Amino acid sequence: MATEERKQEILENLKNAVIEYDEDTAREWAQIALDEGLKANDAIFDGLVTGMEEVGRLFEEEEYFVPELLMCADALYAGLDILRPHVEQLDLGVRGSVVIGTVEGDVHDIGKNIVKMMFDVAGFTVYDLGRDVPLDKFVEEQLRTDSDLVCLSAMMTTTMSGMEKVIHDLKEKNPDCIIMIGGAPASQDIADKWGADGYAADASNALKDAIDMVSSLKRLKQEAEAE
Amino acid sequence: MTAKERVASVFAGEKTDRPACFSGLGNVTTAGLEKLGYKFAEVHLDSRQMAEAAVSTPKLFGFDCAVVPFDLCVEAEAIGCEINTYAHTEDLFYPTIKEKVIHSEDEMDLSMPADVAEKGRVPLVCEAIGLAKEELKGEVPVGSYVLGPFTLAGQIMELNDLLKLSFKKPDKVEALLDKLADVIIAVLKRYEKAGIDYLTVREMGATSDVLSPRIFKKLILPNLKKIFAEITVPSVNHICGKTNPIVGAMVEAGADAISVDQRNEIIKTREELGPDALVFGNYDPFNVLVSGTPELVEQTINKCLDDGVSAVWPGCDIWPTVPPRNFEAMMDAVRNYAR
């Protein structure tokens, strides 16, 4: 078992690997974390996610832009792939599943992938439909998987209007399903008008919202452990 | 003044009878398509339909231009990408790229077709330009657009890879952009020969929401300069999103005018660029023009002009389902605007 000091060192290295978008280092320290007896959950939330929180801050301060963000995400996934098989299921009361995709007519999926990453980190079961997804497919997949959440993304104004119909169909068939919409043209107004439960306007907001979500999970985890 | 004289005066920096209200981006409307009895998915594939659909906007609303084409796939298709026009549906979908031609970093040295300006729909768009000009009898200008090299690169390869490589392997990206700039120049030369009155270069992939101003100046600007140096008609450099940090560089690229969207603070831009720079913008073509009320449209147009735009111009393509009364409210606002 690693000493507290060593544990901090390992977490620090995981965090920095994400910030410095270094996939190899993230992989290496994720393995070290397991070898030296750290809990996979701690390595994810207190290492990789802490790094991603810092990345979110750098993005907001316009220190980092989308290319850096994508590279940081790659580093996070490199570590996550090693740690995930060892995760003990935490009962946080929020574990769930999500159907996610970019609507038909839109082939942009960067924002969607960033949001998906945070769901992956949070331990959600993610059904990723990809991009340019026919609208009926969202409804079909939600019914098939009984997912708690459906996330619809569109980057272009010109594809967003399709969302209205999906939201309507989903709510009609399954009123409990939570629907989030995202993309540059999305707004609170549109979310309200179309009956969506939440929205994120762009990749940076999506990232911020996703990080907030995982940060709350992290708090829940700490509280659960404190009890 | 005819619309053509008005727009020519704007580009010449001269006074106009009223503010010009036009666009260099797509502006076909459902109202126009319905009147013609055309399906949106088909107007991209037929020069006569394309021309008539484009001309319907100035005819119905007194808009100061007609613009072809309506989609963003023309150059990528000429390079060899396959497109999807969503012919299966009656819903409005803009064509997208179905199959990219570059699948990995190794394929970035792909050679471009020698006669690229004769490939895909480039000749069809040229025909449409000619037909639109005939129809408008020199009273309304006909514009067209090409993509910028970075945005085009994002059409022919995975944007994800392109963005990461512009950081990790800038040399490779630079070489690709240089080749794509040549493709774009060949295409725009063909449009010029077909008789366009002005041309917009759309480099929205390189917005400061995505790329740092540092990478913009290093990777994007040199190729934009190369392209604008070749354009002989009045030219516009369009980038959407957060553009305040790069308006100086946008002007430096050498276009006659820059086009920015609703996220640009025009007052700041005007302060930075001075009174003579041509800045087109910057109303939100969806949240204002399509889903707003006529009152909101009027307020927004007045604000654009108060803030100091050189011409009223949308932040992006006009979404076709714009309610006619909103379009009319916009035209009324420019007619009634007192300078």
Contacts between the chains, C-beta under 8 A, distances in Angstrom:
chain1	res1	chain2	res2	distance
A	62	B	208	8.0
A	62	B	212	7.6
A	65	B	208	7.8
A	65	B	210	6.3
A	65	B	211	5.6
A	65	B	212	4.5
A	65	B	215	7.5
A	66	B	163	5.6
A	66	B	209	7.5
A	66	B	210	4.5
A	66	B	211	7.1
A	67	B	163	4.3
A	67	B	164	5.6
A	67	B	166	5.9
A	67	B	167	4.3
A	67	B	210	7.9
A	67	B	211	7.0
A	67	B	215	7.6
A	68	B	167	6.8
A	70	B	160	6.1
A	70	B	163	5.8
A	70	B	164	5.3
A	71	B	164	5.7
A	71	B	167	6.7
A	71	B	168	7.6
A	74	B	164	7.8
A	104	B	86	7.5
A	104	B	93	6.7
A	105	B	86	6.6
A	105	B	93	3.9
A	105	B	94	6.5
A	105	B	96	6.7
A	106	B	96	7.6
A	107	B	96	4.9
A	107	B	97	6.7
A	108	B	159	7.1
A	109	B	160	7.9
A	110	B	159	6.5
A	110	B	160	6.4
A	110	B	163	7.7
A	113	B	160	7.6
A	132	B	84	7.7
A	132	B	96	6.5
A	156	B	94	7.6
A	157	B	285	6.9
A	157	B	286	4.2
A	157	B	316	5.9
A	157	B	317	7.6
A	157	B	319	5.6
A	158	B	92	7.4
A	158	B	93	7.9
A	158	B	94	5.1
A	158	B	317	6.4
A	158	B	319	6.0
A	159	B	93	7.1
A	159	B	94	7.5
A	160	B	286	7.6
A	161	B	92	7.4
A	161	B	319	7.6
A	161	B	321	7.3
A	162	B	91	6.8
A	184	B	241	7.6
A	185	B	286	5.6
A	185	B	287	7.3
A	187	B	287	6.5
A	189	B	287	7.5
A	189	B	291	8.0
A	190	B	287	7.8
A	190	B	291	7.7
A	202	B	209	6.4
A	203	B	209	7.4
A	204	B	209	7.4
